[in-house]
């Protein structure tokens, strides 16, 4: 028997490095170093650099990935914040 499947919707918190929003980046990577227009991220076994216009994505599973602006635009679309409830079990009734 054959079945047709649709990939599940995946929600993620995304932040673009604009060169002046260090607080947003530091919320994701508290140990990141802001060095002028670059952000240097050191994790065990890895060194990564964010350039202005790069994106950080924190997925539902907590995994953080970096994307160039072009890669990000090909994979993601912005949602109105009201369209996404990250805590669907919390109803407005309570």
N, C-alpha and C positions, 0 to 999 in steps of 0.2 A: 504494500500500500504506500502511496506517495502522499507527502504532506508539504504544504507551502508554509514557510515561516517568514516572519518579519523580525528583523533585529530589534531588540528592546530599546526604548528610548533611554538615552544616557544623559543625565544632568551633571553639570560640572560648574564649579566656581572658577571664574577666569579673571585674571588681572593682566592688563597690558602695562609694561614698563614705559613710562612717558618721560623719564628723566627727572621728574619732580614729585613723584609719588612713592617715595621711599617707605613710608609707613605701611602702605598696602603690601609691598613686597616683603617687608620685615615681619608682617603678620604671618606670612606663609613660611618664610625662611628667616627666623630670628637671628641666626648667625651669619647671614649674608653680609658682605662688605660692599658698601656703596663707594665706588671709586670714580668720581666724576660722572660721566654719562654711562658708565658700565656698572653692572652688579655682578660681583664674583660670588658664586655659590660653591661652598665646599661641603661635600657629603662623603661618608666613608667610601673610599676608593674612587672618588670622582671629583673633578673640578669642572665647573660650567660657568659660562659668562652670558649674561643677558645684555643685549644691546637695545638701544631705544627702539621701540615699536615691537619688541618680542613679547610673547605672552607666556604666562604661567597658568597651567590648568590643574586644579585639584579635583580629581574625580570622586565619584561616590564611594569608591573603595579607598580613598585617601592617598592614592598614588599621584605624585606631582610630576608633570611633564612640561617641558619648554617647547614652544613653537615659534618659528618666525611668523611675522604678520601674514605672509602669503600662505604658509601651511595652515595657519589658524583660520583664515578666511575660507579656505577650501573645505574645512571640516566642520565648522561650527556656525551657528546663527544665534543672534542675541534674542533673548526672551524678555518680555516685559516682566518685571519682578513679580507682579500680581499673578502671572500665569504659572509661576513655579513656587510651590510650597515645599521647602526642603524637609519639613516635618509633617507629612500628611496625616499622621495619627493624632496630631493636636488639632482638635476642631475649634472653630470660632465660638461654639456654644459654651465652652467651659469657662 
